[in-house]
Amino acid sequence: MATPLSADRLVAALRAEGVTVVEHPGWRSRNRNHTGAWGPVTGVMIHHTVSTGTASSVELCFNGYEGLPGPLCHGVIAKDGSVHLVGNGRANHAGGGDPSVLQAVITETYGDRPPAPRVHQGSPGAVDGNSRFYGFECVNLGNGTDPWPAEQLDAIERVSAALCRAHGWGAKSVIGHLEWSDWKSDPKGFGMPTLRGRIQTRLGKAPAKNTAGGGKPAPPRLQPFPGTSFFRKETSSPVITAMGRRLVAEGCSAYTVGPGPRWGEADRLGYAKWQRKLGFRGSDADGIPGAASWSALKVPHTK
């Protein structure tokens, strides 16, 4: 179980995983926190929208409908692989579910599938999934024949991996709505065990930019995050030079001379620009690298 990510950290984690993020106006303050708890979170739940079209699906999930106010999830995953954020906090997506499934997700001790759910919203013993799961609605009719493009499946994998990576979870923290409640069928059209296998494979690698369907070569080897303490002392290393070159490439330079191997104020100021570019604010944009922003910067490995 974990404390939910802030809006800034959620955006940074998704972008670090190569997700194309679209921030819907008002999403940062859109939630149902006044109706119940939000957190601690235990996993990610995947749904299908039973709708067509990105714009209309995003509006539906942001506003909700009569009898079920929005947000209906945290993000909408479009067929082109873009991810539209519509909620930040508790969302009406999971409803009540099986406590044995919740425990299996928390412990990640099940096989290919969690226990078969036996309860749902309103059933005796049902537990509140809206407080425990991030929810992502995927644009699909849910009829078993509407296609799931490679770009969309790649985005589902990346979104799930981003949240698992941010919280230190494995792929078994990702479930479908049909695995949570005994009267749900979503997502329909692909298997959750296969998706979890893809997520676990991705978690074994460093985050990489989106190359779905592009046939591009594998990205270069990246420099592992050296830890925050590395930047809080007088450090001289080729890693600093490599980092500085990436800051320059991203338009976040504060150098008058350089970059060079010795960590200094120009490096800190440039890195603070990079953190703000990712969406970090306040003390989270102090110019001292953290794991999420470092992963997003893609610093090449130094020999």
C-alpha positions in Angstrom: 0.0 0.0 0.0 1.2 3.5 -0.8 0.4 7.2 -0.6 -1.2 8.4 -3.9 1.1 10.4 -6.2 0.6 14.1 -6.4 -0.5 15.5 -9.7 3.0 16.7 -10.5 4.6 13.3 -9.6 1.9 11.4 -11.6 2.7 13.5 -14.8 6.4 13.1 -14.3 6.2 9.3 -13.8 4.0 8.9 -16.9 6.3 11.0 -19.0 9.4 9.3 -17.7 7.9 6.0 -19.0 7.4 7.6 -22.5 3.7 8.2 -22.2 2.1 10.9 -24.3 0.3 12.9 -21.6 -2.6 15.3 -22.3 -3.8 17.3 -19.3 -7.5 18.0 -19.6 -8.4 21.4 -18.2 -9.4 21.2 -14.5 -8.2 17.6 -14.0 -5.9 18.6 -11.1 -8.8 19.6 -8.9 -11.3 17.1 -10.2 -12.1 14.3 -7.7 -14.6 12.7 -5.4 -12.6 13.1 -2.2 -15.6 14.6 -0.4 -17.4 11.3 -0.6 -14.8 9.0 0.8 -11.2 8.2 1.3 -8.5 8.4 -1.4 -5.7 6.1 -0.5 -3.7 4.2 0.5 -3.5 2.9 -3.0 -2.7 -0.7 -3.8 -2.8 -1.0 -7.6 -4.0 0.0 -11.0 -7.3 -1.0 -12.6 -7.9 -1.1 -16.3 -11.4 -0.6 -17.9 -13.0 -0.1 -21.3 -15.3 2.9 -22.0 -18.0 1.3 -24.1 -17.7 4.5 -26.3 -16.1 5.8 -29.4 -14.1 8.9 -30.1 -11.4 10.4 -28.0 -13.0 13.8 -27.3 -16.4 12.5 -26.3 -14.9 9.7 -24.2 -12.7 12.2 -22.3 -15.6 14.5 -21.7 -17.7 11.6 -20.4 -15.1 10.4 -18.0 -14.4 14.0 -16.8 -18.1 14.9 -16.2 -19.7 11.6 -15.6 -23.4 11.1 -16.3 -26.7 11.1 -14.4 -26.4 8.9 -11.4 -22.6 8.6 -11.6 -20.7 12.0 -11.4 -17.2 12.3 -12.7 -14.4 11.8 -12.7 -14.9 8.2 -13.8 -11.2 7.5 -13.8 -7.8 9.2 -13.6 -7.0 9.0 -17.2 -8.4 8.0 -20.6 -6.2 6.0 -22.9 -7.1 6.8 -26.5 -6.7 4.5 -29.5 -3.7 6.5 -30.7 -1.9 5.9 -27.4 -2.3 9.4 -25.9 -3.3 9.5 -22.3 -5.8 12.2 -21.2 -5.7 13.0 -17.5 -9.2 13.7 -16.1 -9.0 13.2 -12.4 -6.7 13.7 -9.4 -7.9 11.8 -6.3 -10.8 9.6 -5.7 -12.7 8.6 -8.9 -15.9 6.7 -9.6 -14.4 3.8 -11.5 -13.9 0.6 -9.4 -16.9 0.5 -7.1 -17.2 -2.4 -4.7 -15.2 -5.5 -5.1 -13.9 -8.7 -3.6 -11.8 -8.5 -0.5 -9.9 -11.6 -1.4 -8.9 -10.0 -4.7 -7.7 -6.9 -2.9 -5.5 -9.0 -0.6 -4.1 -10.9 -3.5 -3.2 -7.6 -5.2 -1.6 -6.2 -2.0 0.6 -9.3 -1.5 1.1 -10.1 -5.2 1.0 -13.8 -4.4 -1.5 -15.1 -7.0 -0.6 -17.0 -10.2 -1.7 -15.7 -13.6 -5.0 -14.5 -12.3 -6.3 -13.1 -9.0 -8.9 -15.2 -7.2 -12.2 -15.3 -9.1 -14.3 -12.3 -7.7 -17.5 -13.3 -5.9 -18.9 -9.9 -4.8 -19.6 -6.5 -6.3 -21.0 -3.1 -5.4 -23.8 -3.6 -2.8 -22.8 -7.2 -1.9 -22.2 -8.0 1.7 -18.5 -7.7 2.4 -17.6 -5.7 -0.7 -14.7 -3.3 -0.3 -14.3 0.1 -1.7 -12.1 0.0 -4.8 -12.4 3.7 -5.5 -10.2 4.5 -2.6 -7.6 1.8 -3.4 -7.0 1.8 -7.2 -5.8 4.2 -9.9 -8.3 3.8 -12.7 -7.7 4.1 -16.5 -10.5 3.9 -19.0 -9.5 2.8 -22.5 -11.5 3.9 -25.5 -13.2 0.7 -26.8 -16.7 -0.5 -27.4 -16.0 -3.5 -25.2 -17.9 -5.9 -27.6 -14.9 -8.2 -28.2 -14.5 -7.1 -31.8 -13.6 -3.4 -31.6 -9.8 -3.5 -32.2 -7.1 -2.6 -29.7 -4.4 -0.9 -31.7 -0.8 -1.6 -30.9 -0.3 2.1 -29.8 -3.2 1.8 -27.3 -1.9 -1.5 -25.8 1.6 0.0 -25.6 0.2 3.0 -23.7 -1.7 0.8 -21.3 1.5 -1.1 -20.6 3.5 2.1 -20.1 0.9 3.7 -17.8 0.7 0.6 -15.7 4.5 0.3 -15.5 4.9 3.9 -14.7 2.7 3.6 -11.6 4.2 0.3 -10.6 7.7 1.8 -10.9 6.8 4.9 -8.9 5.4 2.8 -6.0 7.8 -0.1 -6.2 5.0 -2.6 -7.2 5.2 -5.6 -9.5 2.9 -6.2 -12.5 0.5 -8.2 -10.2 -0.6 -4.9 -8.8 -2.4 -4.3 -12.2 -5.9 -5.9 -12.6 -8.9 -5.5 -14.9 -12.3 -4.5 -13.7 -13.5 -8.0 -14.5 -11.0 -9.4 -12.0 -12.4 -7.1 -9.3 -16.1 -7.5 -9.5 -18.2 -10.5 -10.5 -20.5 -8.6 -12.8 -17.9 -6.8 -14.9 -16.4 -7.8 -18.3 -13.8 -5.0 -18.9 -11.4 -4.8 -20.4 -12.7 -7.1 -23.2 -10.6 -8.0 -26.2 -7.2 -8.8 -24.6 -6.0 -10.9 -21.7 -4.9 -9.4 -18.4 -2.2 -12.1 -17.8 -0.6 -11.2 -21.1 -0.7 -7.5 -20.3 0.9 -8.2 -16.9 3.6 -10.2 -18.6 4.4 -7.2 -20.8 4.4 -4.9 -17.8 6.7 -7.1 -15.8 9.1 -7.3 -18.8 9.1 -3.5 -19.0 9.7 -3.1 -15.3 12.9 -5.1 -15.7 14.3 -2.4 -18.1 15.0 1.3 -17.7 12.2 3.6 -19.0 12.4 4.2 -22.7 10.7 6.6 -25.1 7.7 5.4 -27.0 8.6 3.5 -30.2 5.4 1.6 -30.7 4.9 0.6 -34.3 8.0 2.6 -35.4 10.5 -0.1 -36.0 13.2 2.0 -34.5 16.4 0.6 -32.9 16.7 0.1 -29.2 17.6 3.3 -27.3 21.2 3.8 -26.0 22.2 2.5 -22.7 21.2 5.0 -20.0 23.1 6.1 -16.9 21.4 4.7 -13.7 20.3 7.3 -11.2 23.3 7.8 -8.9 21.2 8.9 -5.9 20.3 12.2 -4.4 23.3 12.3 -2.1 25.6 12.2 -5.2 24.4 15.8 -6.0 24.6 17.1 -2.4 28.4 17.2 -2.2 31.3 18.5 -4.2 31.1 15.9 -7.0 33.3 15.7 -10.1 32.3 13.0 -12.6 31.7 12.4 -16.3 28.1 11.8 -15.2 27.7 15.5 -14.5 28.9 16.4 -18.0 26.6 13.9 -19.6 23.7 15.3 -17.6 24.5 18.8 -18.5 24.6 18.0 -22.2 21.1 16.5 -21.9 19.9 19.7 -20.1 21.2 21.8 -23.0 19.5 19.5 -25.5 16.2 19.9 -23.6 16.5 23.7 -23.6 17.1 23.9 -19.9 20.7 25.2 -19.8 21.8 27.8 -17.2 25.5 27.5 -18.3 27.7 30.4 -19.3 30.6 28.0 -19.7 30.2 24.3 -19.8 28.7 21.9 -19.0 31.6 20.3 -17.2 32.3 17.4 -14.8 32.0 19.4 -11.5 28.6 19.8 -10.0 27.8 23.5 -9.5 25.1 26.1 -9.3 24.6 26.3 -13.0 23.9 22.6 -13.0 21.4 23.0 -10.2 19.6 25.9 -11.9 19.4 24.1 -15.2 18.1 20.9 -13.5 15.5 23.0 -11.7 14.3 24.2 -15.2 14.1 20.6 -16.3 12.0 19.7 -13.2 9.6 22.5 -13.9 9.3 21.5 -17.5 8.2 18.0 -16.3 5.6 19.6 -14.1 7.3 19.6 -10.7 6.7 22.7 -8.5 7.9 24.1 -5.2 10.4 22.0 -3.2 10.1 19.3 -5.9 11.8 21.6 -8.3 14.9 22.5 -6.2 17.4 21.5 -8.8 18.5 18.3 -7.0 17.9 15.3 -9.3 15.4 12.7 -8.2 14.7 9.3 -9.6 11.7 10.2 -11.8 13.1 13.3 -13.3 16.5 11.6 -13.9 14.7 8.7 -15.7 12.9 11.3 -17.9 16.1 13.1 -18.8 17.6 9.9 -20.4 21.2 10.6 -19.5 23.5 8.4 -21.7 25.7 5.9 -19.9 29.3 7.1 -19.3 32.3 4.7 -19.6 
